[in-house]
Amino acid sequence: MRSVESRARSRRFPDARVARPAHDRRVTSDDFSVLIAGGGVAALEAALTLREASEQRARVELLAPEPTFWYRPVAVAEPFGLGTVRHFDLGALAEEMGVGLSLGALAAVDVDRREARTQAGGTLRYDALLIACGAVPHAAVPGALTFRGPADSERVRELLDAIDSGDVATVAFVVPWGATWSLPAYELALMTASYLQASGRHDVELAIVTPELRPLQLFGGTASEAVRGLLDEAGVGFVGGSYATEHVDGSLVLLSGEALSVDRVVALPRLRGQRIDGIPQTLEGFLDVDEHCRVSGTDVVFAAGDITSFPVKQGGIAAQQAVAAAEAIAVLAGASLVPRPFRPILRGLLLTGAEPQYLRRDLSGGEEPDWASSSPIWWPPTKIVGRRLAPFLAALTGEMPVSGLEPPAGGVPVDLPLDPRGLELGLSSSDVPPTSPAGEARSVGTAMRSCPPLVEARTTLAEVARGMRERDIGSVLVVDGERLVGILTARDVLRAVAHGVTPGHAAVGRWMTASPITVTASTTLDAAETLMTEYGIHHLPVVENERPVGIVGLRDVTRSRRSPERLSIGLGF
Ligand SMILES: Cc1cc2nc3c(=O)[nH]c(=O)nc-3n(C[C@H](O)[C@H](O)[C@H](O)COP(=O)(O)OP(=O)(O)OC[C@H]3O[C@@H](n4cnc5c(N)ncnc54)[C@H](O)[C@@H]3O)c2cc1C
């Protein structure tokens, strides 16, 4: 594989105590080239899996824009002096794994030619591509301190100083709605409480404000109970079912219209995927994948980690997806294994400032009970649970992340097959803002217009552009049978043309926004407007059992604002 931009130099591990030759360093001579875009959790777990599973048949190259791997979860402990974020030289990690590394950022994919383009204009050919570029954090609550990771540790430290000097009496830790990783909000709140207790301060009020109905709802009932106990003990309030919108003039404003009086707010970011031309992405920039993590509508393009549309953004989940993708790729390379599908098991290590909590939940729809324990229930007892990455890093640094522990008997729990029904268990509750109770506000059904034309994913861009021009419309809905699978706007057509595709040959499915955000006829107009404002879009398809039945636009909502019979009870807009 040709390298682009600069080739990373291999160096020694700056923070390794013992760099052990734990892995086979032989580079294969085989011709099957695997390009992994990314240098984070999913990319490294996939590279390690491929080295093992591909039977030396695949040549693996990482493509990443920066030469460092950050172990971010420990960032929550840094402001309290309870841990230091480690970082690793990516070139050295790649060399240790026996894979190549090119510095550069994936910008586009030509699925038909099997070529990846970088932001600097380089082209890389691949036989299989794994996209593991992670997600980009965006501030979700204007006026709050957005905690994205190591870069914000210092700002939390400054907040603690402000508390110490008596300037701050109330702090809210906010989990935003939409794609996010909620654990750090709880960790920051509990560690702040523990910090205050240690300094004998009992006059500062702390609370978690979250769309979840129970603490860490994602982890299931057992974990919620355990975490509620920890919050109660630490004196941290829990304001559930709440969607924070902004912090202004000492008030944390909620979508319901209520406001909480709060001096300072620490909010987690909302996550989005970055735009990669040539493959269908959701409006939030995520990639839909199947159970082997193959990107929908492609043959040899896979995705793993935060960039996928799987609703849980978490390192352990990223690693599990990476394993599923790597095994499927190994089969493409000619390996004889039977690839296992992605079976999501959520494992979270909650730092509390005192004893940590190990939480585990089977999201695959299996029968396994939830777990909450103050002793390790996986090994090594790391924050990010990657089957190969966790022991690999532990062996490199010669350290166990939690000292003085011995491996428990029993080992890692058995995985169970993926059942999408399992994902309905509390996962989608924080994904969209709430609607008002029936009858309290006008609904989308009263304002929607008839459906724009429906096309199939294989329709060409040229056909669609002709249709748009003839009917003077700016978008079409893409269906598979009767089911809505995407939306294509005139802007998408322009993007494809600017990319250099031939409109008569390019299929709609490659350029549409996949799995668009939709509403139903009973969604309130207020909620529809919130969605459009939040996502920066002008239209929302209206569906009934996944079948498109109409469309509602911002203008329709604005018109309803002028309507004299509009009720004031609603979502506060
Ligand atoms: C403060 C904090 C605490 C967390 N705590 C936990 C925890 O306790 N447990 C847990 O499991 N998870 C935790 N997470 C989440 C976890 O870090 C992420 O879910 C995980 O890192 C996602 O892995 P990924 O490989 O998808 O993305 P990342 O690890 O973010 O890696 C993305 C990689 O892609 C590279 N990249 C970016 N753009 C491009 C491009 N265009 N082309 C090529 N490469 C690109 C990046 O440089 C990076 O190397 C936490 C996250 C934060 C921020």
The ligand as a MOL file (V3000), in Angstrom:
LIG
                    3D

  0  0  0     0  0            999 V3000
M  V30 BEGIN CTAB
M  V30 COUNTS 53 58 0 0 0
M  V30 BEGIN ATOM
M  V30 1 C -13.8070 11.7840 28.8940 0
M  V30 2 C -14.1300 10.4640 28.2850 0
M  V30 3 C -14.3220 9.3610 29.0930 0
M  V30 4 C -14.6360 8.1280 28.5310 0
M  V30 5 N -14.7810 7.0520 29.3430 0
M  V30 6 C -14.9360 5.8340 28.8010 0
M  V30 7 C -14.9350 4.6700 29.6170 0
M  V30 8 O -14.8120 4.7420 30.8290 0
M  V30 9 N -15.0920 3.4680 29.0190 0
M  V30 10 C -15.2180 3.3610 27.6720 0
M  V30 11 O -15.3210 2.2410 27.1760 0
M  V30 12 N -15.2500 4.4330 26.8760 0
M  V30 13 C -15.0980 5.6670 27.4110 0
M  V30 14 N -15.0750 6.7640 26.6020 0
M  V30 15 C -15.4280 6.6260 25.1840 0
M  V30 16 C -14.2960 6.0780 24.3610 0
M  V30 17 O -13.1310 6.8480 24.5380 0
M  V30 18 C -14.7200 6.0980 22.8980 0
M  V30 19 O -15.9840 5.5060 22.7720 0
M  V30 20 C -13.7510 5.3150 22.0410 0
M  V30 21 O -12.4840 5.9330 22.0860 0
M  V30 22 C -14.2450 5.2200 20.6070 0
M  V30 23 O -13.3010 4.5500 19.8450 0
M  V30 24 P -13.1250 4.8860 18.2930 0
M  V30 25 O -11.9880 4.0640 17.8190 0
M  V30 26 O -14.4140 4.7990 17.6170 0
M  V30 27 O -12.7120 6.4180 18.2460 0
M  V30 28 P -11.4440 7.1070 18.8430 0
M  V30 29 O -10.8520 6.3020 19.9300 0
M  V30 30 O -11.8720 8.4970 19.1240 0
M  V30 31 O -10.4110 7.1090 17.6420 0
M  V30 32 C -10.6470 7.7950 16.4470 0
M  V30 33 C -9.3380 7.7950 15.6650 0
M  V30 34 O -9.5900 8.2160 14.3240 0
M  V30 35 C -8.6650 9.2290 13.9760 0
M  V30 36 N -9.2990 10.0460 12.9460 0
M  V30 37 C -10.1160 11.1120 13.0900 0
M  V30 38 N -10.5010 11.5480 11.8780 0
M  V30 39 C -9.9160 10.7460 10.9640 0
M  V30 40 C -9.9440 10.6840 9.5460 0
M  V30 41 N -10.6390 11.5550 8.8190 0
M  V30 42 N -9.2200 9.7220 8.9230 0
M  V30 43 C -8.5040 8.8340 9.6470 0
M  V30 44 N -8.4620 8.8310 10.9880 0
M  V30 45 C -9.1650 9.7680 11.6320 0
M  V30 46 C -8.3800 9.9340 15.2900 0
M  V30 47 O -7.1570 10.6760 15.2200 0
M  V30 48 C -8.2960 8.7430 16.2190 0
M  V30 49 O -7.0380 8.1380 16.1050 0
M  V30 50 C -14.7720 8.0090 27.1380 0
M  V30 51 C -14.5750 9.1190 26.3160 0
M  V30 52 C -14.2540 10.3400 26.8750 0
M  V30 53 C -14.0370 11.5050 25.9580 0
M  V30 END ATOM
M  V30 BEGIN BOND
M  V30 1 1 1 2
M  V30 2 1 2 3
M  V30 3 2 2 52
M  V30 4 2 3 4
M  V30 5 1 4 5
M  V30 6 1 4 50
M  V30 7 2 5 6
M  V30 8 1 6 7
M  V30 9 1 6 13
M  V30 10 2 7 8
M  V30 11 1 7 9
M  V30 12 1 9 10
M  V30 13 2 10 11
M  V30 14 1 10 12
M  V30 15 2 12 13
M  V30 16 1 13 14
M  V30 17 1 14 15
M  V30 18 1 14 50
M  V30 19 1 15 16
M  V30 20 1 16 17
M  V30 21 1 16 18
M  V30 22 1 18 19
M  V30 23 1 18 20
M  V30 24 1 20 21
M  V30 25 1 20 22
M  V30 26 1 22 23
M  V30 27 1 23 24
M  V30 28 2 24 25
M  V30 29 1 24 26
M  V30 30 1 24 27
M  V30 31 1 27 28
M  V30 32 2 28 29
M  V30 33 1 28 30
M  V30 34 1 28 31
M  V30 35 1 31 32
M  V30 36 1 32 33
M  V30 37 1 33 34
M  V30 38 1 33 48
M  V30 39 1 34 35
M  V30 40 1 35 36
M  V30 41 1 35 46
M  V30 42 1 36 37
M  V30 43 1 36 45
M  V30 44 2 37 38
M  V30 45 1 38 39
M  V30 46 1 39 40
M  V30 47 2 39 45
M  V30 48 1 40 41
M  V30 49 2 40 42
M  V30 50 1 42 43
M  V30 51 2 43 44
M  V30 52 1 44 45
M  V30 53 1 46 47
M  V30 54 1 46 48
M  V30 55 1 48 49
M  V30 56 2 50 51
M  V30 57 1 51 52
M  V30 58 1 52 53
M  V30 END BOND
M  V30 END CTAB
M  END
